[in-house]
């Protein structure tokens, strides 16, 4: 099982007999970091963490960790005209139970949002496929169609710059 990546972000987490395990999220204002709990169960686990924030050219994600273990950047996208950014980080994990997801930015942002999913029975050798990313505006919307097998789990992370923007969830997708 693998995870795939996008920003919009997409990350393919799971492959073959992998299954959705859990989801969690958190947010903060005027912060350089965000911490929230995510509970993993099962075995052969992988976790994907999507991060979105208002950004400047100089602001980046310095680190994302789960249960004090560092994750790896999988995909990212920025739309400079409306100052938003979205990235996905991920890793395999052996940690079960409630553990903290900690996201650290390079400088203070007005808004940071984190969302995570975990999957069980994930291929521990190649848990993630290559990530993908895309950006768009109201006049040039963005879609992403990653190369994935029919049994892969795909993680999307999206940040809309305007409150009126509402992503459309496809019939074969689940919004968590």
C-alpha positions as CSV (number, residue, x, y, z in Angstrom):
1,X,0.0,0.0,0.0
2,X,1.2,3.5,-0.8
3,X,0.2,7.1,-0.4
4,X,0.0,9.5,-3.3
5,X,0.5,13.3,-3.0
6,X,-1.1,16.9,-4.2
7,X,-1.3,20.7,-3.3
8,X,-4.4,21.4,-4.4
9,X,-2.0,18.6,-3.0
10,X,-2.5,14.9,-3.4
11,X,-0.7,12.0,-1.8
12,X,-1.4,8.4,-2.5
13,X,-1.0,6.7,0.8
14,X,-2.3,3.2,0.4
15,X,-2.0,0.4,-2.0
16,X,-3.4,-3.2,-2.3
17,X,-5.1,-4.2,0.9
18,X,-4.5,-0.9,2.7
19,X,-7.5,0.7,4.5
20,X,-8.4,4.0,6.0
21,X,-7.6,4.2,9.7
22,X,-8.3,7.6,11.1
23,X,-8.5,11.4,10.4
24,X,-7.8,14.4,12.6
25,X,-7.3,18.2,12.2
26,X,-6.4,21.4,14.0
27,X,-6.0,25.1,13.3
28,X,-4.4,28.2,14.8
29,X,-4.3,31.9,14.2
30,X,-1.2,34.2,14.5
31,X,1.1,31.2,15.1
32,X,4.4,29.7,14.0
33,X,3.3,26.2,14.9
34,X,0.3,23.9,15.3
35,X,-0.1,20.8,17.5
36,X,-3.1,18.5,17.5
37,X,-3.7,14.8,18.4
38,X,-4.1,12.0,15.9
39,X,-4.9,8.4,16.9
40,X,-3.5,5.5,14.8
41,X,-4.6,1.9,15.3
42,X,-3.6,-1.3,13.5
43,X,-0.3,-2.3,11.9
44,X,1.8,-1.4,8.9
45,X,0.7,2.2,9.3
46,X,1.4,5.3,7.2
47,X,0.3,8.9,8.0
48,X,-0.2,11.8,5.7
49,X,-0.5,15.4,7.0
50,X,-1.8,18.2,4.8
51,X,-0.9,21.8,5.8
52,X,-2.3,25.0,4.5
53,X,-1.5,28.6,5.5
54,X,-1.5,32.2,4.3
55,X,2.0,32.8,3.1
56,X,4.7,35.1,1.8
57,X,7.5,34.0,-0.5
58,X,9.7,33.6,2.6
59,X,7.4,31.5,4.8
60,X,7.8,27.7,4.6
61,X,7.1,24.6,6.6
62,X,10.2,23.8,8.6
63,X,9.1,20.5,9.9
64,X,6.1,18.1,10.4
65,X,6.3,15.3,12.9
66,X,4.0,12.6,14.4
67,X,4.8,11.1,17.7
68,X,8.1,13.0,17.7
69,X,9.2,11.3,14.4
70,X,9.9,13.6,11.4
71,X,7.8,13.2,8.3
72,X,9.0,13.9,4.7
73,X,7.6,16.5,2.3
74,X,5.5,14.9,-0.4
75,X,3.9,17.7,-2.5
76,X,3.2,21.4,-2.4
77,X,1.7,24.3,-4.3
78,X,1.3,28.1,-3.9
79,X,-1.0,30.6,-5.5
80,X,0.9,33.9,-5.1
81,X,-2.0,36.1,-6.3
82,X,-4.1,35.2,-3.2
83,X,-1.3,34.4,-0.8
84,X,-2.2,30.8,0.0
85,X,0.0,27.7,0.2
86,X,-0.7,24.0,0.6
87,X,1.7,21.0,1.2
88,X,1.5,17.3,2.2
89,X,4.0,15.5,4.4
90,X,4.0,11.8,5.2
91,X,5.8,8.8,6.6
92,X,5.3,5.2,7.8
93,X,4.8,4.9,11.5
94,X,4.8,2.1,14.1
95,X,3.2,4.4,16.7
96,X,-0.3,3.5,17.8
97,X,-2.6,5.4,20.1
98,X,-3.0,9.1,20.5
99,X,0.1,11.0,19.5
100,X,0.7,14.6,18.5
101,X,1.1,16.0,15.0
102,X,3.4,19.0,15.3
103,X,3.7,21.4,12.3
104,X,6.4,24.2,12.5
105,X,6.5,27.1,10.1
106,X,9.6,29.3,9.4
107,X,7.7,32.4,10.7
108,X,4.3,33.6,12.1
109,X,1.3,33.2,9.8
110,X,-2.2,34.7,10.2
111,X,-3.8,31.2,9.8
112,X,-2.5,27.6,9.8
113,X,-4.6,24.5,9.2
114,X,-3.5,20.9,9.5
115,X,-5.3,17.7,8.6
116,X,-4.1,14.2,8.8
117,X,-5.1,10.7,7.7
118,X,-3.6,7.3,8.6
119,X,-4.0,4.0,6.8
120,X,-3.3,0.4,7.9
121,X,-1.7,-2.5,6.0
122,X,0.4,0.0,4.0
123,X,3.4,-1.3,2.0
124,X,6.3,-0.3,4.3
125,X,8.9,-0.4,1.5
126,X,7.2,2.0,-0.9
127,X,4.3,3.6,1.0
128,X,4.0,6.7,-1.1
129,X,3.9,7.3,-4.8
130,X,5.3,10.5,-6.4
131,X,3.3,13.6,-5.3
132,X,1.4,15.9,-7.6
133,X,0.3,19.5,-7.4
134,X,-1.7,22.1,-9.2
135,X,-3.0,25.7,-8.8
136,X,-6.0,27.5,-10.2
137,X,-8.3,30.5,-9.9
138,X,-12.0,31.0,-10.3
139,X,-11.4,31.6,-14.0
140,X,-8.9,28.8,-14.4
141,X,-10.0,26.1,-11.9
142,X,-7.6,23.3,-11.2
143,X,-8.0,19.5,-11.3
144,X,-5.6,16.8,-10.6
145,X,-5.6,13.2,-11.8
146,X,-2.7,11.3,-10.3
147,X,-1.5,8.0,-11.6
148,X,-2.9,5.6,-9.0
149,X,-4.2,2.1,-8.9
150,X,-7.9,1.5,-8.2
151,X,-7.1,0.3,-4.7
152,X,-4.9,3.2,-3.7
153,X,-5.9,5.8,-1.1
154,X,-5.4,9.4,-2.2
155,X,-5.0,12.3,0.1
156,X,-5.9,15.8,-1.2
157,X,-5.2,19.1,0.6
158,X,-6.7,22.3,-0.8
159,X,-6.7,25.9,0.4
160,X,-9.2,28.3,-1.1
161,X,-8.2,31.9,-0.9
162,X,-11.8,33.2,-1.0
163,X,-14.6,32.2,1.4
164,X,-16.9,31.7,-1.6
165,X,-14.7,29.0,-3.1
166,X,-16.1,25.5,-2.4
167,X,-14.3,22.5,-3.7
168,X,-16.4,19.8,-5.4
169,X,-16.1,16.3,-4.0
170,X,-16.4,13.7,-6.6
171,X,-18.8,10.7,-6.4
172,X,-15.8,8.3,-5.7
173,X,-14.3,10.6,-3.0
174,X,-14.9,11.0,0.7
175,X,-14.4,14.4,2.4
176,X,-13.0,14.1,5.9
